[in-house]
Amino acid sequence: MIDKNFKESFSPEWYSANIKDPTNEVVILRGIIPWQKIINKLCPFYHQNKGPTGKSLRVMVALLIIMRYRKLSDREVVQQVKENRYLQYFCNVPDDGLQNFIHPTSLVTFRKRLGEKGIAIIEETVFKMLRQSGMIQGDNALIDSTVLNNNIVHPNDVNLINNAFEKMKQFARLHNILVWWDDDEVKKMLRGFRLCKKNNRLEWLVKFNVLFVPALSIFNKKIESLEIAQKNIQKSQKKLGKAQKRLKKAQTMLELLTILKEQTLQKIKGEIHIQNRIVSLDEPEARPIVKGKQHPSCEFGTTAQMSFNREGFMITVENFIGTPNDKTLFPETMDLFTKRLKEQPETVVTDLGYRSRDNAKVGKEISSNVFLGRSHDVSEEQREFCCKARSATEGFIAVAKNLRGFGCSLYRGLKGDKIWSLLCQTAYNLRKFILLLKEEKIEESVLCKLNLA
């Protein structure tokens, strides 16, 4: 169950005593974010009659927003709320029970409950508030893609096989099974590999693969016997559910390790270009992506397709596995841009990666000015604007990656990357709003609609 409404936790006396600066950015954001609308849309993620009452949606949503706004971890954001009156006010956490108001792991559970769909509701509601106030305009579309790195060590073929042994060891411990390979030999080989100055990786890869292939074959048989045992043994519904989850997790890992075995054989044969190359067993959907930059020459993660308006607000962000061709992404991105802003842009600006006859045709159907990386795409009157807009796009992405959390996703899998991107997009747009407010670049009519004038 969940409460459908939230109560204001602070009296005017508390506000006067603790909030000395009413122009503080979190105080301003607290006043403009439509909390009740978000809560109404998130209530269906809870059963209305069964189960204990969950944590306040008002508190939980505020924690998700402020942790990405301030680039804090789950533990850090909880600690900051306990220590900082302004963050306590933003999150609507009363003094009563402040020191134990939530455990950091509850944020993990909350994100899993909402999933990508629920997080998208939060982002969409905040975005709609800024758009309807007139803060976000859709007269120009600036589009480009980048890499959302995953939180993994730089991949190494030998270390990947060693990690495979570690995954099988975890399975053995979970089911009280003795390891079925010479673990001491694996450790000895790993130490020799790391101490070897010549570091002939192909030679070491062959040595590790000789031990890995038979171990994987036995791992397959262990899972098959586990499947048979689970069918024959009657357990309580709760225990059976846990056993099925463990089995499904083991089967998924077996599929991943089987692919790793096949790719390892390709590497030994000398093949360089391997389709859907695995770079991490913890992030199986991460891929090596080359974006043509000097440093880093190759990044490991998912592709993030972004679009901005000329003022720098992030309109859309999409995540894809590997490196889909920018030319194929352009029509869908333009369609999503138009749907979100309820209007067609006057100017579309991209780089040469999006250049094609089909995209030029799609762009012309939407906008009269379509800049696909070359100055003669637009009229002389528009060239300077488009060239500056193209340069600005690189700046917006640099800010997003280096200052707004898009540099590295700390959530696992493609779903985790999508959740991370949506939360970062929400924080990015709120931060952009605050920067423009401090620079006094927001029109009075917009401020009136947001009750800030």
Order of alpha helices (4+ residues) and beta strands (2+ residues): alpha-alpha-alpha-alpha-alpha-alpha-alpha-beta-alpha-alpha-alpha-alpha-beta-beta-beta-alpha-beta-alpha-beta-alpha-beta-alpha-alpha
